[in-house]
Amino acid sequence: MKGKITQTTSGARARGKTDFKRLREMRDADIDDSDIPKLGKSFWKAAKLTMPEPKDRLTIRVDHDVVEWLKKKGSGYQTRINAILRSYMKAQLDERTDRRT
């Protein structure tokens, strides 16, 4: 999930460029939301709640250079591993489906 802070093994937190102190001190009236359309009742009548798939916790061994490459891309390396595996899985499933037709 993007934006979710997770604990790192070093205990260090990723530091973005957002000025959270300034945001916490802002009042609701100070926030310009004029570019956001208002959501009416029709939106909520058609809205569907979609819950994320539950994740399984597992331990795997990965080559050091692969982990370093993933971590060099920034926080969320485990999410990237999942996305890479999901992409590979879908490609394999698509390939299997193509062979049948």
N, C-alpha and C positions, 0 to 999 in steps of 0.2 A: 504494500500500500504506500502510495506516495505521501510524504509528509509525516508519516508516523515515525517517532523517534524510538529506536530500539537500543538495547544495551550492547556495547561493543566489548570485546574481550579485554581491551586495554583500559576500559572505563572512561575513555575520552568521548565527548559528545561532538557530533558534527556541528560546525558553526556556519550558519548561513549569513546572508546579508540583511535579514529582516531585523528591523529595530523594534524588538518586542516590548521594550520599556515604553517607547513612545506609543505603541499600539494599546498597551494596557491603560495608559493614562488618557486615551481618547474617549470622548463621550459618543454615544450612538449618533447624536445630532451632527458630529464632526465628520462622519463617514459619508462620502458621496456615493450613493447607490442609484443615481439617476440613469445609469446605463444598464441597469438590471430590470428586465420586465417584471411586472407584478404577476403573480400566479393566482389565477382565479379558481373557482370551484371546479370547473371543467378539467383543469390540470390534475387536481387531486382525485377526481372521480376515476380518471384513466391511469393514475399512477400505480405502479406495482413495486412492492418491496422485494428487493433481491438481496438475499444474504450471501456473503462470500462462502466459498467452499471451505470446509474445515481443513486445516493443515495437519499432516503427520509429522511428528518430531523424529528425526533419525540422525545417526552419525555416519558420515561417509569419509573416506580418505580421498583427498584431491591433491594432485601435484602442486607443489609450492608455487611454481610460476603461473599456474592457472589461477590460483587464489589471489596472488599479487596482482595479476591483470584485472580480475574482477573488482578487487578493492580499489585499484587505481582509478576506476571509473566513478568513485564516490560512494556515499553511503547507499545501502540497499543491495549489497552484493548477493545476499541470500535470495532476495526477490529476483535478481537477474538470473541466478542459477535456476530457479523455478521456471522463469520465462523461457530460458534456453531449452530446458528439458521439455517443457510443454510444446514449444515450437517443433522440436524433434519428434515428439510423440505424434503430433498432428500430421506432420509430413509422412511418417510411417503409416499412420492410419489411412491417409489419403492415397498413398501408394498402393496399399493393400486393396482399397476400394477400386482404384483404377484398374488393377489386374483382373478383378472379377467382371468388369464390364467389357 
